[in-house]
């Protein structure tokens, strides 16, 4: 209870001092709620076709209008949020698990340092979207391959972070003590080093979410991501290309959803960083 | 300086070799028979075997790798499965188009970004500063393809002002350049602002102001020069990413660039072409990084003496 009241006071103070960050937080909260409760919130089935109402604009029954096949746009946006959240979180999860493992091993066992970190440099030599495109070229097109494709690109991001952290944590007295008292490598890595990296890993994860959401949508827009007819913001935009001239709402709405989600995460992250940096304390 | 350049150059060689190797190995994993893909699904088995021998696909992976590398050293990237033309002659004009667009975008992003970042710093805490902060946050959150679609809708479909596809005249450059530079422009604005704020807090700035140097000179000359170091890094990195990231902009505006070629090649599973394009992206990025290091050495003499 005490924790809860402290938390709510912190949230209130943040909202007061960082208006923009609070707006970002609200957008993120909205995105998460919509994604998690999609089946409960969506007014219609996102895939139900009604050709007679093709490209109908917003109305009382369909708040955001309908697409070329008469599918309810609001419901597709809602399920699209769910798809975005699923892809971005699982991709970053894959990146985190493998990246943390490789980064720790590279730093802890000096012999592995060169080969592992050089390999990471090579992956980082390509823009994320190109790595993802290539992976899709090799694996084929499906939702889970999109997850893998984006996940691969995130491995080096985590590996670099954890590599640096492990190198510095290794020098601390408590790790030296643990090694001296005969703890196994496994125990040193999991009980001493990993817990001390955790806070940075969590921060890193939240910073990478908007990029992952964007890359997933971009892949689908290029026709190499989530295959239709699954509701996904990028493929909705791809589909809108032919119809935007007649019915601009099919193009504007999915793009707006994507931008607001990414904007929310970016702004929240930005302002949270300012709020937590004592050098930038406001007034 | 020569030693510094030589050292940086030598470090980038193994990275480049690894890029090449990885690109080669990645496509050993691909399902399906490349020889069959080359001749087509309904070709006779004998023809498939013939192609397999001709392309050296019946050799062990190790031998294939050596052949691949020695061909690469002679500038031979093989032939496109789809058009049967040499990969090099397919890539060259596309690469030029991408380079032109990326150069236009990075120059635009750097000039405007540094100017806006400086403006935000000078007007720190005012409405201008806040407006620029919000705008740049929008800039880094804007999906490139959506921005492209909106621009096309307004300027091509509604107002008939600008062409929506192609790369023939300078008017074709306007929307793609804006589109491709949006993220970098916002990023450079933010970077310039924070770097400049940091420099302005230094003692020598206070000294300069105290001895009566005009503020415009202090900011525009002394501070901005020192704040450029992190900005150069960002500009370099962004340019490296632009070459590859241009793929989205190229798709939206039907720009005949390298990224668009890659997407098509991936769709058609044209492996030699995909490999060639990837190599070019990787090499371009390594090269840009090398250049950034060199500019660093010029801007900050301390670095090259380390």
Interface residues (C-beta under 8 A of the other chain):
Chain A: X20 X118 X119 X121 X122 X125 X126 X127 X129 X130 X133 X134 X136 X137 X138 X140 X210 X214 X217 X218 X221 X222 X223 X224 X237 X240 X241 X244 X245 X248 X251 X252 X255 X258 X259 X262 X263 X266 X267 X270
Chain B: X14 X15 X18 X19 X22 X26 X27 X29 X30 X31 X133 X134 X137 X138 X140 X141 X142 X143 X144 X145 X146 X149 X150 X153 X157 X240 X241 X243 X244 X245 X247 X248 X251 X262 X263 X266 X267 X269 X274 X278 X281 X282 X285 X286 X289
